[in-house]
Amino acid sequence: MVKLFSGVSALVLASIAGLSVAEAETRTITFLFTDDDQGYVQRMSELSKEFEAANPGVKINFVSSGYDAVSKQLPVQLAVGEGPDVAKITDWQLASYYLDMRPYMKDADGFAKLHGSSLAQLRLPGVNDPQSINGYMASQTLNLPFVNKTLFEQAGEPLPGPTAKFSEIVEASARVAKSTGVQIPFTMDRSGHRFSGGAFAYGATYVKDGKFSFPDDAAKKYISDIYSWTQNGSFPKEMWGAAGGSQYKNMGDEFVNGNVVTYLAGNWMVNPFQNKIGDSFEWTAINAPCGDAGCYAMPGGTAIVGFKRTKYPEDVAHFVEFLGSEKVQREIAENYVILTGAEIVDPQYKLKSENAKAAMKVFLDNKKNVPQAAREFEHAKGGTAMYQQIVQRMSQLIVGELTLDQTYKVLEDDVAKINEAVAVKK
């Protein structure tokens, strides 16, 4: 059975650290995993059991959690020398806690060849050895809008074209919602990462002269537009305002239930959508929204990494080597429609629906629409904190706690503090 935990830090620590005497007789590795696709979560639990069966004396304590709990609690746990042995992460700022598994692997060179240049995405300059193997990229992601094609057809509204501006996509979605009576014209996950694709398309610069420089004039225009969409109902304010602070919130279920015209998310939702939506309505993804700077798909990724706090580095390395093997990575890629970091030759994605096939084609076509500045920002120290402040301040703006001018000012102050903190840590 998959173990679940959420929100309560003490419960998380208990799940990870509270091993019984019986468990202590074996070499126990805690594997913390999170994903929106519950089928994928279950399969990772099963793979953990398969590794146990093939490696007597090793127990995998598989713990599954929501993304928000992991993103908030894992850095705190690692900072005090606690936490899991292996985890799925999206926060590259955890690089200083990575275990270099190269010395412990059975075939480190073969593993490195399979995963190629994607291994470099995990390393931070000056933090990790350039030849280290810290884990592997579990997925490569892009953010694009998903659209409910059936609603567009019912409204007699053409789908936004390949060079449609962000504003044009939102406006078209609002017309569709008005015509069909659907509640939510446009939404995106409550996430600084999801917010940022549009910011780059507008021409925002996140880093200037080696420091964070948010918000510039382009970012302010983007923030102003989002605010105006929440005011006219195109982007219902409840989507972000219902949660507090910097808390992440996924809006996928609203899309599945047919309550959303356009939903900005990523390719990791293709498999859950094909399973949950079925033949309820027609859907697809559309090209990256455009702005003055271009049509940009925000890149991202997830990784499975080992941590040097582990008591059993060799077992951790062998477990990661197993999960990152060609056989397992091919199965994961094909069955759960994932763009892996491993260089899998001709993956046969299990796309059961024409909707999913069409959506994946759009994502693959948009791999070229990634701004290099976004990849660089993802690896900048302090980037995660900046994402969190964007979510918090945008939420305060949307619910009326801050004016536009106040939002710009507090974001500038937030970024100045992050720059100071980063400078102190160098």
C-alpha positions as CSV (number, residue, x, y, z in Angstrom):
1,M,0.0,0.0,0.0
2,V,1.2,3.5,-0.8
3,K,1.8,5.6,2.3
4,L,0.5,9.1,2.2
5,F,1.3,12.2,4.2
6,S,0.3,15.8,3.9
7,G,0.7,19.2,5.5
8,V,1.8,18.3,9.1
9,S,5.5,18.5,9.5
10,A,5.6,16.2,12.5
11,L,3.8,13.6,10.7
12,V,6.2,13.8,7.8
13,L,9.2,13.5,10.1
14,A,7.6,10.5,11.8
15,S,7.0,8.8,8.5
16,I,10.6,9.3,7.5
17,A,12.5,8.9,10.8
18,G,10.2,6.7,13.0
19,L,11.6,3.2,12.2
20,S,10.7,0.3,14.5
21,V,13.3,-2.0,16.0
22,A,12.4,-4.7,13.5
23,E,13.0,-2.3,10.6
24,A,16.3,-1.3,12.1
25,E,17.6,-4.9,11.6
26,T,17.5,-4.3,7.9
27,R,19.1,-1.5,5.9
28,T,16.1,0.9,5.4
29,I,16.0,3.5,2.7
30,T,13.2,6.0,2.7
31,F,12.0,7.1,-0.7
32,L,9.9,10.2,-0.8
33,F,7.8,10.5,-4.0
34,T,5.2,12.9,-5.4
35,D,3.3,13.1,-8.6
36,D,-0.2,14.2,-9.9
37,D,-0.6,10.8,-11.7
38,Q,-1.7,8.3,-9.0
39,G,-1.1,5.4,-11.4
40,Y,2.6,6.5,-11.6
41,V,2.8,6.8,-7.8
42,Q,1.5,3.3,-7.4
43,R,3.9,1.9,-10.0
44,M,6.9,3.5,-8.2
45,S,5.7,1.8,-5.0
46,E,5.6,-1.5,-6.8
47,L,9.1,-0.9,-8.3
48,S,10.4,-0.3,-4.8
49,K,9.0,-3.7,-3.7
50,E,10.7,-5.3,-6.8
51,F,14.0,-3.8,-5.7
52,E,13.5,-5.1,-2.2
53,A,12.8,-8.6,-3.5
54,A,16.0,-8.6,-5.5
55,N,18.1,-7.2,-2.7
56,P,17.7,-9.1,0.6
57,G,18.5,-7.0,3.6
58,V,17.3,-3.8,2.0
59,K,13.9,-2.3,2.8
60,I,12.4,0.6,0.8
61,N,10.2,2.8,3.0
62,F,8.1,4.3,0.2
63,V,6.4,7.6,1.2
64,S,4.0,9.5,-1.1
65,S,3.0,13.0,-0.5
66,G,1.4,16.0,-2.2
67,Y,3.8,18.4,-4.0
68,D,3.2,21.3,-1.6
69,A,4.2,19.3,1.5
70,V,7.4,18.1,-0.2
71,S,8.4,21.5,-1.5
72,K,8.0,23.1,1.9
73,Q,9.2,20.4,4.3
74,L,12.0,18.7,2.5
75,P,14.5,21.7,2.5
76,V,13.8,22.1,6.2
77,Q,14.4,18.5,7.0
78,L,17.6,18.3,5.0
79,A,19.0,21.5,6.6
80,V,18.9,19.8,10.0
81,G,20.3,16.5,8.8
82,E,17.1,14.7,8.6
83,G,14.7,13.7,5.8
84,P,14.6,10.8,3.2
85,D,17.5,8.9,1.6
86,V,16.0,9.3,-1.9
87,A,13.4,11.8,-3.2
88,K,11.7,13.1,-6.2
89,I,12.4,16.9,-6.4
90,T,11.8,19.9,-8.5
91,D,14.0,22.3,-6.4
92,W,17.6,22.4,-7.8
93,Q,18.6,24.5,-4.8
94,L,18.9,21.2,-2.8
95,A,22.1,20.5,-4.8
96,S,24.4,20.9,-1.7
97,Y,22.6,17.9,-0.1
98,Y,23.1,15.5,-3.0
99,L,25.0,12.2,-2.7
100,D,27.5,11.6,-5.5
101,M,26.6,8.0,-6.3
102,R,29.3,7.5,-9.0
103,P,31.7,5.7,-6.6
104,Y,29.0,3.3,-5.4
105,M,27.3,2.3,-8.7
106,K,27.7,-1.0,-10.4
107,D,28.1,0.6,-13.8
108,A,28.4,4.4,-13.4
109,D,29.7,4.9,-16.9
110,G,26.8,3.0,-18.4
111,F,24.3,5.0,-16.3
112,A,26.0,8.3,-17.4
113,K,25.8,7.3,-21.0
114,L,22.1,6.5,-20.8
115,H,21.2,9.8,-19.2
116,G,23.7,11.9,-21.1
117,S,23.6,15.7,-20.8
118,S,20.5,15.6,-18.6
119,L,22.7,14.8,-15.6
120,A,24.2,18.2,-15.9
121,Q,20.8,19.8,-15.2
122,L,21.0,18.5,-11.6
123,R,24.4,20.1,-10.9
124,L,25.0,23.6,-9.7
125,P,28.3,25.3,-10.6
126,G,30.6,25.4,-7.6
127,V,28.4,23.0,-5.6
128,N,28.6,19.7,-7.4
129,D,31.5,17.9,-9.0
130,P,31.1,18.2,-12.8
131,Q,31.4,14.4,-13.1
132,S,29.1,13.6,-10.2
133,I,26.1,11.4,-10.6
134,N,23.6,12.7,-8.1
135,G,20.5,11.0,-9.5
136,Y,18.7,11.3,-12.8
137,M,16.1,13.6,-14.5
138,A,12.8,11.8,-14.0
139,S,11.0,14.1,-16.4
140,Q,11.5,17.0,-18.7
141,T,8.6,19.4,-18.7
142,L,7.0,22.2,-20.6
143,N,4.2,24.5,-19.7
144,L,1.5,25.0,-22.3
145,P,-2.3,25.7,-22.3
146,F,-4.7,22.8,-22.5
147,V,-8.0,23.7,-24.1
148,N,-11.5,22.1,-24.0
149,K,-12.1,21.8,-27.8
150,T,-15.7,20.8,-27.3
151,L,-16.5,24.1,-25.6
152,F,-14.7,26.0,-28.3
153,E,-16.8,24.2,-30.9
154,Q,-20.0,24.8,-29.0
155,A,-19.3,28.5,-28.9
156,G,-18.3,28.7,-32.5
157,E,-14.9,30.1,-31.5
158,P,-11.8,28.9,-33.4
159,L,-8.9,27.6,-31.3
160,P,-6.2,30.2,-30.8
161,G,-3.6,30.0,-33.5
162,P,0.1,29.1,-33.3
163,T,1.2,32.7,-32.7
164,A,-1.7,33.8,-30.5
165,K,-0.8,36.3,-27.8
166,F,-1.4,35.4,-24.1
167,S,-4.1,38.1,-24.0
168,E,-5.8,36.7,-27.1
169,I,-6.0,33.3,-25.6
170,V,-7.5,34.6,-22.4
171,E,-10.0,36.8,-24.3
172,A,-11.1,33.9,-26.5
173,S,-11.5,31.7,-23.5
174,A,-13.7,34.3,-21.9
175,R,-15.9,34.5,-25.0
176,V,-16.3,30.7,-24.9
177,A,-17.2,30.6,-21.2
178,K,-19.8,33.3,-21.7
179,S,-21.3,31.5,-24.6
180,T,-21.4,28.0,-22.9
181,G,-22.0,29.0,-19.3
182,V,-18.8,27.4,-18.1
183,Q,-17.5,28.8,-14.8
184,I,-13.8,29.3,-15.4
185,P,-12.6,30.8,-18.7
186,F,-8.8,30.6,-17.9
187,T,-6.7,29.4,-15.1
188,M,-3.3,28.1,-14.2
189,D,-1.8,26.2,-11.2
190,R,-1.0,28.3,-8.2
191,S,2.7,28.2,-8.9
192,G,5.5,30.7,-9.6
193,H,6.8,28.4,-12.3
194,R,3.4,28.3,-14.1
195,F,3.2,32.1,-13.8
196,S,6.7,32.6,-15.3
197,G,6.2,31.3,-18.8
198,G,4.0,34.3,-19.6
199,A,6.4,36.7,-17.9
200,F,9.3,35.6,-20.2
201,A,7.0,35.9,-23.2
202,Y,6.2,39.4,-22.2
203,G,10.0,40.1,-22.1
204,A,10.6,40.1,-18.3
205,T,14.1,39.7,-17.2
206,Y,14.5,37.7,-14.0
207,V,18.3,38.0,-13.7
208,K,20.4,41.0,-14.6
209,D,24.2,41.4,-13.9
210,G,24.2,38.3,-11.8
211,K,21.3,39.4,-9.5
212,F,17.5,39.0,-9.5
213,S,15.9,42.0,-11.0
214,F,12.1,41.4,-10.7
215,P,9.8,43.1,-11.6
216,D,10.9,45.1,-14.6
217,D,8.6,47.0,-16.9
218,A,7.7,43.9,-18.9
219,A,6.9,41.9,-15.8
220,K,4.8,44.8,-14.5
221,K,2.7,44.8,-17.7
222,Y,2.2,41.0,-17.3
223,I,1.1,41.4,-13.7
224,S,-1.2,44.2,-14.6
225,D,-2.8,42.1,-17.3
226,I,-3.3,39.2,-15.0
227,Y,-4.9,41.5,-12.4
228,S,-7.3,42.9,-15.0
229,W,-8.3,39.4,-16.0
230,T,-9.1,38.6,-12.4
231,Q,-11.2,41.7,-12.2
232,N,-13.3,41.0,-15.3
233,G,-13.8,37.3,-14.4
234,S,-11.6,35.9,-17.2
235,F,-9.2,34.4,-14.6
236,P,-11.4,33.9,-11.5
237,K,-9.7,35.2,-8.4
238,E,-10.7,32.2,-6.3
239,M,-8.2,30.1,-8.2
240,W,-5.3,31.7,-6.4
241,G,-7.0,33.5,-3.6
242,A,-8.5,30.4,-2.0
243,A,-5.1,29.2,-0.8
244,G,-2.8,31.1,1.6
245,G,0.9,32.2,1.4
246,S,2.9,30.5,-1.3
247,Q,1.0,27.3,-1.2
248,Y,0.9,25.3,-4.5
249,K,-2.6,24.4,-5.9
250,N,-3.2,22.2,-8.9
251,M,-6.3,23.1,-11.0
252,G,-6.3,19.9,-13.1
253,D,-9.5,18.4,-11.6
254,E,-11.5,21.5,-12.6
255,F,-10.4,20.9,-16.2
256,V,-11.3,17.2,-16.0
257,N,-14.7,18.1,-14.8
258,G,-15.4,20.4,-17.8
259,N,-15.4,23.5,-15.7
260,V,-12.4,25.2,-17.4
261,V,-12.1,26.4,-21.0
262,T,-8.3,26.9,-20.9
263,Y,-5.9,25.6,-18.3
264,L,-2.1,26.4,-18.3
265,A,-0.2,23.3,-17.0
266,G,2.3,20.9,-18.5
267,N,2.9,17.7,-20.3
268,W,2.8,15.7,-17.0
269,M,-1.0,16.1,-17.2
270,V,-1.5,14.3,-20.5
271,N,-1.7,10.8,-19.1
272,P,-4.0,11.8,-16.1
273,F,-6.2,13.6,-18.6
274,Q,-6.5,10.7,-21.0
275,N,-7.4,8.4,-18.1
276,K,-9.8,10.8,-16.3
277,I,-11.5,12.6,-19.1
278,G,-12.1,9.6,-21.4
279,D,-14.6,10.5,-24.0
280,S,-16.4,13.2,-21.9
281,F,-15.1,15.9,-24.2
282,E,-12.5,16.7,-26.8
283,W,-9.3,18.4,-25.6
284,T,-5.8,19.2,-26.7
285,A,-2.8,21.5,-26.0
286,I,-2.0,24.6,-28.0
287,N,1.2,26.4,-28.7
288,A,3.1,28.6,-26.2
289,P,1.3,31.9,-25.6
290,C,3.1,34.8,-27.3
291,G,4.2,38.2,-26.0
292,D,6.4,41.0,-27.1
293,A,9.5,38.9,-26.5
294,G,8.3,35.7,-28.2
295,C,6.2,32.6,-27.8
296,Y,7.7,30.8,-24.8
297,A,7.1,27.5,-23.2
298,M,8.4,27.5,-19.6
299,P,10.8,24.6,-19.1
300,G,11.1,22.5,-16.0
301,G,11.7,19.0,-14.8
302,T,11.7,16.6,-11.9
303,A,14.6,14.5,-10.6
304,I,15.1,11.4,-8.5
305,V,18.2,12.1,-6.3
306,G,20.0,10.5,-3.4
307,F,21.1,12.5,-0.3
308,K,24.4,12.3,1.4
309,R,22.8,12.1,4.8
310,T,22.0,8.5,4.1
311,K,23.6,5.7,6.2
312,Y,23.6,3.4,3.2
313,P,25.1,5.2,0.2
314,E,25.8,1.9,-1.7
315,D,22.2,0.7,-1.4
316,V,20.9,4.2,-2.4
317,A,23.1,4.2,-5.4
318,H,22.0,0.7,-6.5
319,F,18.3,1.6,-6.0
320,V,18.7,4.8,-8.1
321,E,20.6,2.8,-10.7
322,F,17.7,0.4,-10.8
323,L,15.1,3.1,-11.1
324,G,17.2,4.9,-13.7
325,S,17.9,1.8,-15.8
326,E,16.9,1.7,-19.5
327,K,14.2,-1.0,-18.8
328,V,12.5,0.9,-16.1
329,Q,12.9,4.3,-17.8
330,R,11.4,3.0,-21.0
331,E,8.4,1.5,-19.1
332,I,7.8,4.8,-17.2
333,A,8.2,6.9,-20.4
334,E,5.8,4.7,-22.4
335,N,3.2,3.9,-19.8
336,Y,2.9,7.3,-18.2
337,V,3.7,9.5,-21.2
338,I,6.8,11.1,-19.7
339,L,9.6,12.9,-21.5
340,T,12.5,11.3,-19.5
341,G,16.0,12.6,-19.1
342,A,17.2,9.1,-20.2
343,E,17.9,8.8,-23.9
344,I,15.3,6.2,-24.7
345,V,15.3,5.2,-28.4
346,D,11.9,5.4,-30.1
347,P,9.6,5.3,-27.0
348,Q,6.2,4.0,-27.8
349,Y,4.0,6.2,-25.7
350,K,0.7,4.6,-24.6
351,L,-1.5,7.2,-26.0
352,K,-5.0,5.7,-25.9
353,S,-6.9,8.7,-27.2
354,E,-6.5,11.0,-30.2
355,N,-6.7,13.9,-27.8
356,A,-3.6,12.8,-25.9
357,K,-1.8,12.1,-29.2
358,A,-2.5,15.6,-30.5
359,A,-1.5,17.2,-27.1
360,M,1.8,15.3,-27.0
361,K,2.6,16.4,-30.6
362,V,2.1,20.0,-29.6
363,F,4.4,19.6,-26.5
364,L,7.1,17.9,-28.6
365,D,6.8,20.7,-31.2
366,N,7.3,23.3,-28.5
367,K,10.5,21.9,-27.1
368,K,12.3,24.5,-29.3
369,N,10.3,27.4,-27.8
370,V,12.2,27.5,-24.5
371,P,14.0,30.7,-23.4
372,Q,17.6,30.0,-22.3
373,A,17.1,32.7,-19.7
374,A,14.5,30.5,-18.1
375,R,16.8,27.5,-17.8
376,E,19.5,29.7,-16.3
377,F,17.0,31.1,-13.8
378,E,15.9,27.7,-12.7
379,H,19.5,27.0,-11.6
380,A,20.1,30.4,-9.9
381,K,20.5,30.3,-6.1
382,G,17.4,31.8,-4.5
383,G,15.1,31.1,-7.5
384,T,12.8,28.9,-5.4
385,A,12.3,31.7,-2.9
386,M,11.5,34.1,-5.7
387,Y,8.9,31.8,-7.1
388,Q,7.3,31.6,-3.6
389,Q,7.2,35.4,-3.2
390,I,5.6,35.8,-6.7
391,V,2.8,33.4,-5.7
392,Q,2.3,35.1,-2.3
393,R,2.3,38.7,-3.7
394,M,0.1,37.9,-6.7
395,S,-2.4,36.2,-4.4
396,Q,-2.5,39.4,-2.2
397,L,-3.0,41.5,-5.2
398,I,-5.8,39.3,-6.6
399,V,-7.8,39.2,-3.4
400,G,-7.4,43.0,-2.9
401,E,-4.8,43.1,0.0
402,L,-2.4,45.0,-2.2
403,T,-2.8,47.5,-5.0
404,L,-0.8,47.1,-8.2
405,D,1.8,49.7,-7.2
406,Q,2.1,48.1,-3.7
407,T,2.6,44.7,-5.4
408,Y,5.4,46.0,-7.5
409,K,7.1,47.6,-4.5
410,V,6.8,44.6,-2.2
411,L,8.1,42.3,-4.9
412,E,11.1,44.7,-5.4
413,D,11.7,44.6,-1.6
414,D,11.3,40.8,-1.6
415,V,13.9,40.4,-4.4
416,A,16.3,42.7,-2.7
417,K,16.2,40.5,0.4
418,I,16.7,37.4,-1.6
419,N,19.7,39.0,-3.3
420,E,21.1,39.9,0.1
421,A,20.6,36.3,1.4
422,V,22.2,34.8,-1.6
423,A,25.2,37.1,-1.3
424,V,25.7,36.1,2.4
425,K,25.6,32.4,1.5
426,K,28.3,32.7,-1.2
